[in-house]
Amino acid sequence: MIGLWMLAAAFTAPQSIRPEHWLGAEDYPGVTQGTTARVPRRVAIVVDPKGRAAACEPVMDQSQGNFDWPVCDVLVKRSRFAPATENGQPAWGVWTMAINFATGTGTPQNGVAYDVVVPVNRLPGRGDPQAVKIEQLVDQQGKVEACTVTGPSREPVLDTLACKVATMLPVAQVTDRAGAPVRSVVTQTVMFAVDPAKAHGH
């Protein structure tokens, strides 16, 4: 059970300020000749208590190498936030965002809208993939102290499960600019999707 302790602390994640102005076509890092559409990516930005980006790194798939890092450099310089808070005081936080550059005439894919994928045998309702946005309060050792749902899905049972699942997964330890571990408020989007192999008993 999640328990009441999961909701005891008062905390909020960083909130982006005008993210539509952070990146432009000139920031595209280049593609292989003949490419018509770029696979969307997702990055995590570490935000300090003043609302400035302190670090940035890709989330999940890193197979496309140099795509994320030039973009991350730009985001660290340009992004601005209302900082995370804990008990009303500014705190360190982690904010994730989807990026979708496209070139040529190909149709770009939708932005990567999740940080964690949970494969399941079946889903309630129509069985469509469901995303749940959560915020976690994480201590200096990377242990989750509290979790709350900020973007519910269409199924309450999945909202409850999202915090349970995310709390069992490792959380990256956040450090300040001097390299010292700090408490932080981390945003995550948990996606529940039917695994075809499990659904058919393979």
C-alpha positions in Angstrom: 0.0 0.0 0.0 1.1 3.5 -0.7 0.1 4.7 2.8 -0.5 8.2 4.2 3.2 8.9 4.5 3.3 9.2 0.7 1.2 12.4 0.9 2.4 13.9 4.2 5.0 16.3 2.8 4.1 19.5 0.9 6.1 19.7 -2.3 5.8 20.9 -5.9 7.9 20.2 -9.0 9.6 22.9 -11.1 7.3 24.6 -13.6 8.5 25.7 -17.0 8.4 29.3 -18.1 7.7 29.9 -21.8 9.3 26.6 -23.0 8.1 27.4 -26.6 10.9 29.9 -26.8 13.7 27.6 -25.6 14.5 25.9 -29.0 14.3 26.9 -32.6 15.2 25.4 -36.0 18.7 26.7 -35.7 19.3 24.5 -32.7 18.8 21.3 -34.7 22.0 19.3 -34.4 22.0 17.8 -37.9 20.9 14.5 -39.4 22.3 11.8 -41.7 21.8 12.7 -45.4 18.5 11.5 -46.7 16.7 11.5 -43.4 13.2 12.8 -43.6 12.0 12.7 -40.1 13.7 12.6 -36.7 12.8 10.2 -33.9 11.5 12.2 -31.0 13.5 12.3 -27.8 13.0 13.2 -24.1 15.4 15.0 -21.7 15.5 15.6 -18.0 16.6 19.0 -16.7 17.9 19.5 -13.2 16.6 22.8 -11.9 18.2 24.7 -9.0 16.3 26.6 -6.2 16.6 29.8 -8.2 14.8 28.3 -11.2 17.9 27.9 -13.4 18.9 24.8 -15.2 22.0 23.2 -13.7 22.2 20.0 -15.8 20.5 18.2 -18.6 20.6 14.6 -19.9 18.6 12.3 -22.2 15.9 10.0 -20.8 15.6 6.4 -21.8 17.0 5.6 -25.3 20.4 7.0 -26.0 21.0 5.1 -29.3 21.2 8.3 -31.4 24.3 9.5 -29.6 25.0 13.2 -30.2 21.4 14.3 -30.8 20.6 15.1 -27.2 23.8 16.7 -25.9 23.9 19.9 -28.1 20.2 20.4 -27.4 20.9 19.9 -23.7 23.6 22.5 -23.8 21.1 25.0 -25.3 18.4 24.1 -22.8 20.8 24.7 -19.8 21.4 28.2 -21.2 17.9 29.2 -22.1 15.4 27.3 -20.0 13.8 29.1 -17.0 11.5 27.7 -14.3 9.5 28.5 -11.2 11.6 26.3 -8.9 10.5 23.3 -7.0 9.4 23.7 -3.4 9.4 21.7 -0.3 7.3 22.9 2.6 7.0 26.3 0.9 10.8 26.7 0.4 12.6 26.7 -2.9 14.2 23.3 -3.6 16.1 21.4 -6.3 14.0 19.6 -8.9 14.0 17.6 -12.1 11.7 18.5 -15.0 11.3 16.3 -18.2 10.3 17.4 -21.6 9.7 15.9 -25.1 11.7 17.2 -28.1 10.6 16.5 -31.7 12.8 18.0 -34.5 11.9 16.9 -38.0 13.5 17.5 -41.4 12.5 16.9 -45.1 9.1 15.8 -46.0 8.7 12.9 -43.6 6.0 13.0 -41.0 7.5 13.5 -37.5 6.5 11.1 -34.8 4.7 12.4 -31.7 6.9 13.5 -28.8 8.0 10.9 -26.3 5.3 11.4 -23.7 6.7 9.1 -20.9 9.7 8.4 -18.7 8.8 4.9 -17.6 6.9 2.2 -19.5 5.1 -0.5 -17.5 4.1 -3.5 -19.7 0.9 -5.2 -18.5 -1.3 -8.1 -19.5 -4.4 -6.0 -20.0 -5.7 -2.6 -19.2 -9.1 -1.5 -17.9 -11.6 0.3 -20.1 -10.8 0.3 -23.8 -7.3 -1.0 -23.3 -5.6 2.0 -24.7 -2.2 3.0 -23.3 -2.6 5.2 -20.3 -0.2 7.9 -19.0 0.0 9.1 -15.4 2.0 12.2 -14.4 3.5 12.1 -10.9 5.8 14.1 -8.6 8.2 12.4 -6.2 10.0 13.9 -3.2 13.4 12.3 -3.2 16.1 12.4 -0.4 19.8 12.8 -0.8 20.4 9.1 -1.2 17.8 8.8 -4.1 15.1 7.3 -1.9 11.5 8.3 -2.6 9.9 9.8 0.5 6.6 10.8 -1.0 4.6 10.7 -4.2 1.6 12.4 -5.6 -0.4 12.2 -8.9 -0.6 15.5 -10.8 -1.8 14.3 -14.1 -4.3 11.4 -13.7 -5.2 8.9 -16.4 -8.8 7.9 -17.2 -8.5 4.9 -14.8 -8.1 5.7 -11.0 -6.6 2.2 -10.4 -3.7 3.1 -12.7 -3.2 6.4 -10.9 -2.7 4.6 -7.6 -0.4 2.0 -9.2 1.8 4.7 -10.9 3.2 5.9 -7.5 3.7 2.3 -6.3 5.6 1.3 -9.5 7.7 4.5 -9.6 8.7 4.2 -5.9 10.1 0.7 -6.6 12.3 1.9 -9.5 15.7 3.6 -9.0 15.7 7.4 -9.0 18.8 9.3 -10.2 20.5 11.1 -7.3 20.5 14.9 -7.8 23.6 16.8 -6.9 24.1 20.6 -6.5 26.7 22.6 -8.5 29.4 21.5 -6.1 28.6 17.9 -6.5 26.9 17.4 -3.1 23.7 15.2 -3.0 20.6 17.2 -2.4 16.9 16.6 -1.8 14.8 17.1 -4.9 11.3 17.0 -6.4 11.2 14.9 -9.5 8.6 14.7 -12.2 7.9 11.5 -14.1 5.3 10.3 -16.5 4.5 6.6 -16.2 3.0 4.9 -19.2 0.9 1.7 -18.9 0.7 -0.3 -22.1 -0.3 -3.8 -23.0 2.6 -6.1 -23.8 1.6 -8.2 -26.9 3.6 -11.2 -25.7 1.9 -11.2 -22.3 -1.5 -10.4 -23.7 -1.3 -13.6 -25.9 0.4 -15.7 -23.3 3.7 -16.0 -25.2 
